[in-house]
Amino acid sequence: MSIDTDPAPRTSPFRAGIPELFAVIGRHDLPASVVVFLVALPLSLGIAVASGAPVAAGLIAAVVGGVVAGLLGGSAVQVSGPTASLTVVVAESVHQFGWTATCFITAGAGVLQILFGSSRVARAALAITPVVVHAMLAGIGVIIALQQVHVLLGGNSLSSSFASIVALPNQLMSVHRGDLAVGVVVIVILIAWKFVPLPVRVVPGPLVAVVFATVLSLVLPTHVERIVLNGSLLDSIGLPTIPSGSWSAVAVTMLTIALIASVESLLSAVAVDKSRPDKPTNFDRELIGQGSANVVSGLLGGLPVAAVIVRSITNAHAGAQTRAATVLHGIWVLVFAVALAGLVQQVPKAALAGLLILIGVQLVKLAHIRLARRNGELYVYLATVLGVVFLNLLQGMVIGLLLSFALLLWRVVRVTIIAEPVAGERRWVVTIDGTCTFLAMPKLTAELAKVASGAEVTIEMTVDFLDHATYQLITDWTTQHESDGGIVEFVEIGSARMAGAEAGPPERGHSRQVIDEAIGPWRRTGIREDPIAAGIAAYHRGHAHLMRPHLDGLRHRPDADTFFLTCADARIVPNVITNSGPGDLFTVRNVGNLVPAGGSDVSVEAALIYALEKLDVRAVVVCGHSGCGAMEALHREVRTGCGLGDWLEHARPSLDRFRLGHPVADAAAFAGFTEVDQLGMVNVALQLERLYAHPVVRYGIEERGVAVSGLFFDIATARVIEVTVDGIAEFDDAGSRVAAEPV
């Protein structure tokens, strides 16, 4: 999926005409906008209170996020507004610079986001390791919960997490019961809301919780702290002021807001795209839209905005089809804030505190902790969380990124080096696996020092990078060991080789090189001088040591699992197409993969009896193939010499059955095979009939449950097809058979 394309699909309602567009808006977007508005309203109020900003700033940000980001952003269904992830940094900015200067910083962060989008670096923001993002959000959640628990208990939020923890015992000793009751009611309703019947859950849980808590606070016989809204929303609009003090601190805060808002918006877009793949996001345009919204919000006196995944997913699931749903939700917030400002002032602070505490707790996800532990990144997660909670957001992220980079570096340059003697032999094996750099020299020196002087040594190198320092160390050690009477043999499987270490600057090898070497001999188009000798040398250099332990165990066990009869054609490699190894197949090959009737061929008869009676094979297989020369000669009735002609007479019944019509031929024709290949499959089916009728095979079936099966290898597609006496079937990736039935 390209992220640089227009997010509107080709069937977009925007291209369908004005009447159709209004029909889509009325049917889908209008209801979705109301749902998102009901979700966004209490969250916007709560985030403003938690940030230490005017309450109206949250409403302004919700309006601007809906209208500006909705119109200019790169997603058709993503919803923007004030977000919990920016609460901490905004609260620190308000404390350090004041509210109006924070608005200036918000506008500046928006300019940075526009520059990010214009320079097309959106994808770079997604390169931040997920464990740091998850830990950052968890740390923000912990901070929000620690601060808001004081508000829930009737106090005020404190400026730092450490202060919140220290002051918590005193706050517990002076609990205001009215605020506590209201906040607990909100938490209980939100937790229980997912258990109510689905039709009732159409109404957002946060709205129900806040409304119920507000009504409860009006009837409680005790005082409850409420939101203070100084004037109307329009009265709260004002231009920002230029911060005074350290401009480096201003720049850091500005960059922090821009980065967090950008990363959260892009991560939200990724999640939304997964649920609505028909409406992909243009990531660069999304950053421009988010930046524009932050510029406008800052200039009007609003909080910073970002795309919020909860609202965006809600919008998508509510059926939104166009940007109209996002824009309309912002308009509904504006109408509510202007016409019903008095209702906002009835909302208890403790109700919003309960809402925010639950949001904060939900940012700490057990799934993320389990994922970090499973990936070996738990300490990165914990260090980032602690840094965010007890230092600040930016320092916590830097700590997490540095630790992640250190972990990545350690994993990339890590190399396994083991030197050990072979039991019962005066031979040592030195295994070097991984990225071999100068950082591995201490360990490499220590392991090589273990090798007995004068011993025969095999150095197995599965290395993807080899620098000059380690190459020189290995070379010098080899020279010294051989001068002491020892023998050193190199087996190089990895993509970085000793022979190329001095050819130029060290480079990471490519796995494609290893693949090319493995299948290179198959690609010969001309005749090389003594190709067998060259192949044997390559085998000894690259793979003999891998085969040695397995073959050594087979020295006194000449049994096999399967009798495998196939054509003499050199393109058929039985162990490759059956994914088997030495000792698995008892293979017999002849022209046309034939089982002569009545035991008239001593070679096939002897092999079959030996496999079933002496080796006790559990399966008998006959395998044909596409483009078979024997079948083509049989089909065209080409005159051949007496030896080949006499042999092909054993296949004459296959040609007769093919011409009379055979269900295997019909199925093969339906699958698109040529007549020669259809004949080849019919030939396999007839060999199966002969095998079933053979006394030794029949005895094996009855007494030991020997399986008899037919295969056909299609060389052009490298597919293996099962052939029975009356049909064919293909194997899917899971190994299941899919029958091919003629029309």
Summary of the structure (lengths in Angstrom):
residues: 743
radius of gyration: 37.3
end to end distance: 37.3
largest distance: 114.0
contacts: 2570
relative contact order: 0.09
helix: 61%
strand: 11%
